[in-house]
């Protein structure tokens, strides 16, 4: 079985300050991990993915995430928040080996203050 | 790449009526997924297809729900005898293949309101 826990339902930051969105996963196999973003009234968009290559993954719009197996974490970071980053962010885990189903976390709402 | 398209964008129906949603995936994608998303929650898996074969269904998918992908291209999701609890955003996604590292490409969803 696999699961993902997003530790914060809401994160509030000021524009220009760092962003940290936390994600912990559980998987019986070597996982693939993804972060998706959902802006209001828009479809889900892939930010980045980890697939057992480099543990530090760079994505779009200046976001990056680090896979830490010992901590079973895949936290999303950005050095400096922009107003346009305000959105819902979802951490997703899949596993290797045959049939799989991408499993979503419940999401973290990022609020950016001017 | 024209993306994943879903139709309709919004559907309002009365309790007890049947509704059908359509999803057109990216043309070369073999896998097609249906998810449901309610307010404040992440998308929940409903079912998926590998080409025209429906390979897995969630326990969330009651007997009132049925999905098809007749020619391995577009897919339909039908809900019979709708209930107020069916009100949600229904999301369709496709991926190139069955590899666990293939990302999902989502449509904009169909928002269902059951009155």
Interface residues (C-beta under 8 A of the other chain):
Chain A: X6 X9 X31 X32 X34 X36 X42 X43 X44 X45 X46 X49 X51 X90 X92 X94 X95 X96 X97 X99 X100 X101 X102 X103 X104 X105 X106 X107
Chain B: X4 X33 X35 X40 X41 X42 X43 X44 X45 X48 X55 X56 X91 X93 X98 X100 X101 X103 X104 X105 X106 X107 X108 X109
